[in-house]
Amino acid sequence: MPYEIDFRDNIPIFLQIIDGIKIDIAKGELKAGDRILSIREMSKLLQVNPTTVGRAYQELEREGITVMKRGLGVYITEDSDKLINLKSYLAEGYISDFVVNMSSIGYKGTEIIEPLTNYLHSNEEG
C-alpha cells in the first residue's frame, strides 16, 4: 500500500515524504498518471502539518516527478524515462550508502562483494 512512511527523527519530514513517494513509484505502487493524495488528505493520513506536505509536493513537481493539474490534483508524471531514471537514481543512492558504510569498517574495492554475496546466498528464498 502506498504512503507508508516510517518517520525517522534525524531527517526532515518533507524529505521523508518525498522519498516515500519516490519509493512507491519505484516499487510500482504508484504509476505514471496516478493521482496522489491531496495535501490535506496526505497531511491527515501522515499526521503532519499541511505546509510540510506542500513543501514535499513542490519539490516533487520541481523535479518533474509529479504534475499539478489545476482543480484536479497532483499526478505522477507520465514521462516514462523520468520514472525509469528515478528507480536507477534511488538504486545508486542505496549502493553509494552501502559502499560508504562498508568502507568505514575497512572494506576496500571489490572486497565489498564477498560479504554481500554471502548475505544474498544466506537469505535466498526457497
Secondary structure as the mmCIF struct_conf table of DSSP 4:
data_model
#
loop_
_struct_conf.conf_type_id
_struct_conf.id
_struct_conf.beg_label_comp_id
_struct_conf.beg_label_asym_id
_struct_conf.beg_label_seq_id
_struct_conf.end_label_comp_id
_struct_conf.end_label_asym_id
_struct_conf.end_label_seq_id
TURN_TY1_P TURN_TY1_P1 PRO A 2 TYR A 3
TURN_TY1_P TURN_TY1_P2 ASP A 9 ASN A 10
BEND BEND1 ILE A 11 ILE A 11
HELX_RH_AL_P HELX_RH_AL_P1 ILE A 13 ALA A 26
TURN_TY1_P TURN_TY1_P3 LYS A 27 GLY A 28
BEND BEND2 GLU A 29 LEU A 30
TURN_TY1_P TURN_TY1_P4 ALA A 32 GLY A 33
HELX_LH_PP_P HELX_LH_PP_P1 ASP A 34 ASP A 34
STRN STRN1 ARG A 35 ILE A 36
HELX_LH_PP_P HELX_LH_PP_P2 LEU A 37 SER A 38
HELX_RH_AL_P HELX_RH_AL_P2 ILE A 39 LEU A 46
TURN_TY1_P TURN_TY1_P5 GLN A 47 GLN A 47
HELX_RH_AL_P HELX_RH_AL_P3 PRO A 50 ARG A 62
TURN_TY1_P TURN_TY1_P6 GLU A 63 GLY A 64
BEND BEND3 ILE A 65 ILE A 65
STRN STRN2 THR A 66 LYS A 69
TURN_TY1_P TURN_TY1_P7 ARG A 70 LEU A 72
STRN STRN3 GLY A 73 ILE A 76
HELX_RH_AL_P HELX_RH_AL_P4 SER A 80 SER A 104
TURN_TY1_P TURN_TY1_P8 ILE A 105 GLY A 106
HELX_RH_3T_P HELX_RH_3T_P1 GLY A 109 ILE A 112
HELX_RH_AL_P HELX_RH_AL_P5 ILE A 113 SER A 122
TURN_TY1_P TURN_TY1_P9 ASN A 123 ASN A 123
#
